[in-house]
Amino acid sequence: MLIQLTLISQDVFHSFSIPAFRVKREAIPGRYTSVWFEPTTPGKYHLFCTQYCGTNHSAMIGDIVVLTPEGYKQWLAESTSGMSLAQNGERLFATLSCNACHNGRPDSRGPSLANVFGSRLTLANGSTTTADEAYLREAILNPSDHVTQGYAPIMPTYQGQVSEDGVITLVEYIKNLHSNDRVEQTLNTTDLLPEGEGKAASQRPAGSNSQGRIPAPQGTVKQ
């Protein structure tokens, strides 16, 4: 089974390495990078940061646990980790009122996000781009630079208002969004968000946070 990791750093450059898999990839501040590998033998394998990154560099270690298909199904069934990234992203999407603009209706103020991940988009400046993870992240944080053709540049930036963790969940939700019916069903559930997430948006005057955002991966590693 092929595994994709999407990497990003919140501080300095890191280097994500799994020596047993011959995997090494840079984790860069403010930018997604990806790496693929295919584990074939069950077991526990060490991962390291192989680039000196500060005083706690030696503590940046961990394990990759490879299970059999049956063992993985059992692990999923017994997991107590709570909601998935996409489920958390759905709640944040609703809390930020992204569905007020990104709802697929004929009169919506923002483009539909259903099946947008992986598609080719034409922007207001006439250029085209692919809606991958990196594009979705940038469209959330710097929307005025990524306006879809046919729409006004009215979406506010969420730079500094949504954490990197929050952006990751939003991207994951959009990646798995295949119908606007799901958008219509989303509820405003700020009480179920991580502490501080969406707080700035909820304090705005009514109507001032009605623009939307973003998509996402198989696995995300944030260093």
C-alpha positions as CSV (number, residue, x, y, z in Angstrom):
1,M,0.0,0.0,0.0
2,L,1.4,3.4,-1.0
3,I,1.5,6.0,1.7
4,Q,1.7,9.7,1.0
5,L,2.9,12.2,3.7
6,T,2.4,15.9,3.3
7,L,4.9,17.9,5.3
8,I,5.1,21.5,6.6
9,S,7.1,23.2,9.3
10,Q,5.8,25.9,11.7
11,D,9.2,27.3,12.6
12,V,12.5,26.4,10.7
13,F,13.7,23.9,8.1
14,H,13.5,20.3,9.2
15,S,14.4,17.1,7.3
16,F,12.0,14.1,7.8
17,S,13.8,10.9,7.4
18,I,12.9,7.2,7.7
19,P,16.3,5.4,7.1
20,A,14.8,1.9,6.7
21,F,12.6,3.1,3.9
22,R,15.3,5.2,2.2
23,V,12.9,8.2,2.7
24,K,14.1,11.8,3.3
25,R,12.2,15.0,2.6
26,E,12.5,18.6,3.7
27,A,9.8,20.2,5.9
28,I,9.7,23.8,5.0
29,P,8.0,26.8,6.8
30,G,4.8,27.9,4.9
31,R,5.0,25.3,2.2
32,Y,3.7,21.8,1.7
33,T,6.1,19.1,0.5
34,S,5.1,15.5,-0.2
35,V,6.8,12.1,-0.1
36,W,5.6,8.6,-1.0
37,F,6.7,5.2,0.3
38,E,5.4,1.7,0.3
39,P,6.1,-0.3,3.5
40,T,6.1,-4.0,2.9
41,T,7.2,-5.6,6.2
42,P,5.2,-5.2,9.5
43,G,7.3,-3.8,12.3
44,K,8.4,-0.6,14.0
45,Y,10.8,1.7,12.2
46,H,12.6,4.8,13.5
47,L,12.1,8.3,12.1
48,F,14.4,11.3,12.6
49,C,14.9,14.9,11.8
50,T,18.3,14.8,10.0
51,Q,18.8,18.5,9.8
52,Y,20.1,20.5,12.8
53,C,17.1,22.7,13.7
54,G,17.8,24.1,17.2
55,T,18.4,23.1,20.8
56,N,15.7,20.4,20.8
57,H,16.9,18.7,17.5
58,S,17.9,15.5,19.3
59,A,14.3,15.1,20.6
60,M,12.8,15.1,17.1
61,I,12.4,11.3,16.8
62,G,9.5,8.9,16.5
63,D,8.3,5.6,15.2
64,I,6.6,4.4,12.1
65,V,4.5,1.3,12.9
66,V,3.6,-0.9,9.9
67,L,0.7,-3.3,10.5
68,T,-0.8,-6.1,8.4
69,P,-4.1,-5.3,6.7
70,E,-5.9,-7.2,9.4
71,G,-4.0,-5.6,12.2
72,Y,-4.7,-2.1,10.7
73,K,-8.4,-2.8,10.6
74,Q,-8.3,-3.9,14.3
75,W,-6.3,-0.8,15.2
76,L,-8.9,1.4,13.5
77,A,-11.8,-0.3,15.3
78,E,-10.1,0.1,18.7
79,S,-8.9,3.7,18.1
80,T,-9.9,6.3,20.6
81,S,-8.3,9.2,18.8
82,G,-11.7,10.9,18.1
83,M,-12.7,12.6,14.9
84,S,-10.7,12.5,11.6
85,L,-9.0,15.5,10.1
86,A,-11.8,15.9,7.6
87,Q,-14.5,15.8,10.4
88,N,-12.6,18.5,12.3
89,G,-12.3,20.5,9.1
90,E,-16.0,20.3,8.5
91,R,-16.7,21.7,11.9
92,L,-14.3,24.6,11.4
93,F,-15.7,25.2,7.9
94,A,-19.1,25.7,9.5
95,T,-17.8,27.8,12.4
96,L,-16.1,30.2,10.0
97,S,-19.3,30.4,8.0
98,C,-17.5,29.3,4.8
99,N,-20.7,27.7,3.7
100,A,-22.4,31.1,3.5
101,C,-20.4,31.7,0.2
102,H,-19.2,28.3,-0.8
103,N,-22.5,26.4,-1.1
104,G,-22.9,25.6,-4.8
105,R,-26.0,27.8,-5.2
106,P,-26.5,29.8,-8.4
107,D,-26.3,33.1,-6.4
108,S,-23.4,32.1,-4.2
109,R,-20.6,34.6,-3.7
110,G,-17.8,32.0,-3.8
111,P,-17.1,29.1,-6.1
112,S,-18.3,25.6,-5.3
113,L,-15.7,23.5,-3.5
114,A,-17.3,20.1,-4.3
115,N,-14.8,18.1,-6.3
116,V,-12.5,21.0,-6.6
117,F,-9.5,19.1,-5.4
118,G,-7.3,18.0,-8.3
119,S,-9.3,20.0,-10.8
120,R,-7.9,22.7,-13.1
121,L,-9.1,26.3,-12.2
122,T,-9.1,29.5,-14.2
123,L,-8.3,32.5,-12.1
124,A,-9.4,36.1,-12.4
125,N,-6.1,37.1,-14.0
126,G,-6.6,34.5,-16.8
127,S,-4.0,32.0,-15.6
128,T,-4.8,28.4,-14.8
129,T,-3.7,26.2,-11.9
130,T,-4.3,22.9,-10.3
131,A,-6.2,22.8,-7.0
132,D,-3.8,20.7,-5.0
133,E,-3.0,20.9,-1.3
134,A,-0.6,23.8,-1.7
135,Y,-3.1,25.8,-3.7
136,L,-5.9,25.2,-1.3
137,R,-3.7,26.3,1.6
138,E,-2.7,29.5,-0.2
139,A,-6.2,30.2,-1.2
140,I,-7.3,30.2,2.5
141,L,-4.4,32.3,3.7
142,N,-4.0,34.7,0.7
143,P,-7.3,34.6,-1.1
144,S,-6.8,37.9,-3.0
145,D,-4.0,36.2,-4.9
146,H,-6.1,33.2,-5.9
147,V,-9.5,34.6,-7.1
148,T,-11.5,32.2,-9.3
149,Q,-12.6,33.7,-12.6
150,G,-16.2,35.0,-12.4
151,Y,-16.1,35.9,-8.7
152,A,-15.3,39.1,-6.8
153,P,-12.2,39.3,-4.5
154,I,-14.3,39.5,-1.3
155,M,-12.9,36.6,0.7
156,P,-10.9,37.8,3.8
157,T,-7.6,36.4,4.7
158,Y,-7.3,33.9,7.5
159,Q,-3.6,34.4,8.0
160,G,-3.0,34.6,11.8
161,Q,-6.6,33.7,12.6
162,V,-6.6,30.0,11.8
163,S,-3.7,27.9,13.0
164,E,-1.7,25.6,10.8
165,D,-3.5,22.7,12.3
166,G,-6.8,24.3,11.4
167,V,-5.7,24.9,7.8
168,I,-4.7,21.2,7.5
169,T,-8.1,20.1,8.6
170,L,-9.9,22.5,6.2
171,V,-7.8,21.2,3.3
172,E,-8.6,17.6,4.3
173,Y,-12.3,18.4,4.4
174,I,-12.3,20.1,1.0
175,K,-10.3,17.2,-0.5
176,N,-13.1,14.8,0.6
177,L,-16.0,17.1,-0.4
178,H,-17.8,15.6,-3.3
179,S,-21.3,17.1,-2.9
180,N,-22.7,20.5,-1.9
181,D,-25.4,18.6,0.0
182,R,-22.8,18.1,2.8
183,V,-22.1,21.8,2.9
184,E,-25.8,22.6,3.3
185,Q,-25.9,20.2,6.4
186,T,-23.0,21.7,8.2
187,L,-23.7,23.3,11.6
188,N,-22.1,26.1,13.5
189,T,-20.4,24.2,16.3
190,T,-17.8,26.5,17.9
191,D,-18.1,24.7,21.3
192,L,-16.6,21.6,19.7
193,L,-13.6,23.3,18.2
194,P,-10.1,23.2,19.6
195,E,-9.5,26.1,22.0
196,G,-9.0,29.3,20.2
197,E,-9.8,28.0,16.7
198,G,-12.2,30.3,14.9
199,K,-12.3,32.7,17.8
200,A,-11.4,35.8,15.8
201,A,-14.1,35.1,13.3
202,S,-16.8,34.5,15.9
203,Q,-16.1,38.0,17.4
204,R,-16.8,39.8,14.1
205,P,-20.0,41.8,13.5
206,A,-22.7,39.8,11.8
207,G,-22.1,39.3,8.1
208,S,-18.5,40.2,8.2
209,N,-17.2,36.6,8.2
210,S,-19.3,35.3,5.3
211,Q,-16.5,34.2,3.0
212,G,-15.0,30.8,2.6
213,R,-11.9,28.6,2.0
214,I,-9.9,25.2,1.4
215,P,-8.9,21.2,0.6
216,A,-6.5,17.9,1.8
217,P,-4.3,14.4,2.2
218,Q,-3.7,10.8,3.4
219,G,-1.3,11.8,6.1
220,T,0.0,15.1,7.3
221,V,3.1,15.6,9.3
222,K,3.6,19.0,11.0
223,Q,7.0,19.6,12.5
